[in-house]
Amino acid sequence: MIIDVSQADVVSVYQALVGIVTPRPIAWVTTVDELGHVNLAPFSFFNTFGANPPVVVFSPTNRRDGSKKDTYLNLQAVPEFVINAAVEDLAEPMNATSAELPRSQNEAEFAGLELVPSTMVRPPRVAASPVHLECRMLQYISIGEGAIGANLVIGQVVLIHIDDAVLDTNGRVDPRKLRTVARLGGDFFCRSTDLFEMKRP
Ligand SMILES: Cc1cc2nc3c(=O)[nH]c(=O)nc-3n(C[C@H](O)[C@H](O)[C@H](O)COP(=O)(O)O)c2cc1C
């Protein structure tokens, strides 16, 4: 099959991309609006792109009607966010927080998740998640006005919380203990338990 992007509909292009670029890590993002209302939602258009300073990027895309998602709107008001690790034990509540609730409604409460305050940023952290990245937004770049247009949120990580229970004996995060889940195409997810090691040349 060949997809000529200039002729194809947006949803087909989206479905091809999210089926191909896999597995995608999941940023489970807490933000607040100007009144402090908390929002929590997962985003798999996500990765880290450098460590000096530490940079992460995720993309709350435009909705199908072209409108901006609550996470993006909150970041315009309060340019800080927390990335909570999406781990296997929290996969169901993580998925539940993708519900499209009204802007002032808290998805963490909706999914029965306890929140705890952050140290350096205003959005709180998901207590049950073993890792939190406290971030400040550096920049955002919107590409495309319509449905599923990208809104790249570029953030600097300012504080990293790691539960000692997911560390190995050298003080590094042990993937066998962290057990993140990742997103594939359609409704598929994968675990990070089928590991193999390779030494770098
Ligand atoms: C695992 C997972 C990954 C998702 N990744 C994205 C993403 O990268 N970008 C996006 O805009 N929506 C993504 N979504 C959908 C959003 O979570 C959903 O639209 C959510 O309601 C947005 O919340 P907000 O409007 O409160 O910001 C994802 C959903 C799930 C379950």
The ligand as an SDF file (V2000), in Angstrom:
LIG
                    3D

 31 33  0  0  0  0  0  0  0  0999 V2000
   -2.5320    5.8740   25.8480 C   0  0  0  0  0  0  0  0  0  0  0  0
   -3.1090    7.1140   25.2420 C   0  0  0  0  0  0  0  0  0  0  0  0
   -2.2930    7.9700   24.5260 C   0  0  0  0  0  0  0  0  0  0  0  0
   -2.7990    9.1550   23.9830 C   0  0  0  0  0  0  0  0  0  0  0  0
   -1.9650    9.9760   23.2840 N   0  0  0  0  0  0  0  0  0  0  0  0
   -2.4240   11.1640   22.8410 C   0  0  0  0  0  0  0  0  0  0  0  0
   -1.5240   12.0830   22.2090 C   0  0  0  0  0  0  0  0  0  0  0  0
   -0.3270   11.8410   22.0440 O   0  0  0  0  0  0  0  0  0  0  0  0
   -2.0340   13.2770   21.7960 N   0  0  0  0  0  0  0  0  0  0  0  0
   -3.3360   13.6070   21.9930 C   0  0  0  0  0  0  0  0  0  0  0  0
   -3.7430   14.7100   21.6420 O   0  0  0  0  0  0  0  0  0  0  0  0
   -4.2070   12.7510   22.5820 N   0  0  0  0  0  0  0  0  0  0  0  0
   -3.7700   11.5590   23.0250 C   0  0  0  0  0  0  0  0  0  0  0  0
   -4.6230   10.7080   23.6710 N   0  0  0  0  0  0  0  0  0  0  0  0
   -6.0140   11.1470   23.9110 C   0  0  0  0  0  0  0  0  0  0  0  0
   -6.0570   12.1480   25.0780 C   0  0  0  0  0  0  0  0  0  0  0  0
   -5.6100   11.5360   26.2710 O   0  0  0  0  0  0  0  0  0  0  0  0
   -7.5160   12.6380   25.2630 C   0  0  0  0  0  0  0  0  0  0  0  0
   -7.8970   13.3820   24.1350 O   0  0  0  0  0  0  0  0  0  0  0  0
   -7.7110   13.4560   26.5120 C   0  0  0  0  0  0  0  0  0  0  0  0
   -9.0870   13.6200   26.7520 O   0  0  0  0  0  0  0  0  0  0  0  0
   -7.0730   14.8200   26.4080 C   0  0  0  0  0  0  0  0  0  0  0  0
   -7.3130   15.4240   27.6260 O   0  0  0  0  0  0  0  0  0  0  0  0
   -7.4870   16.9660   27.8500 P   0  0  0  0  0  0  0  0  0  0  0  0
   -8.5110   17.5090   26.8720 O   0  0  0  0  0  0  0  0  0  0  0  0
   -7.9530   16.9670   29.2740 O   0  0  0  0  0  0  0  0  0  0  0  0
   -6.1350   17.5870   27.6690 O   0  0  0  0  0  0  0  0  0  0  0  0
   -4.1640    9.4830   24.1730 C   0  0  0  0  0  0  0  0  0  0  0  0
   -5.0000    8.5960   24.8760 C   0  0  0  0  0  0  0  0  0  0  0  0
   -4.4800    7.4260   25.4050 C   0  0  0  0  0  0  0  0  0  0  0  0
   -5.3680    6.4910   26.1740 C   0  0  0  0  0  0  0  0  0  0  0  0
  1  2  1  0
  2  3  1  0
  2 30  2  0
  3  4  2  0
  4  5  1  0
  4 28  1  0
  5  6  2  0
  6  7  1  0
  6 13  1  0
  7  8  2  0
  7  9  1  0
  9 10  1  0
 10 11  2  0
 10 12  1  0
 12 13  2  0
 13 14  1  0
 14 15  1  0
 14 28  1  0
 15 16  1  0
 16 17  1  0
 16 18  1  0
 18 19  1  0
 18 20  1  0
 20 21  1  0
 20 22  1  0
 22 23  1  0
 23 24  1  0
 24 25  2  0
 24 26  1  0
 24 27  1  0
 28 29  2  0
 29 30  1  0
 30 31  1  0
M  END
$$$$
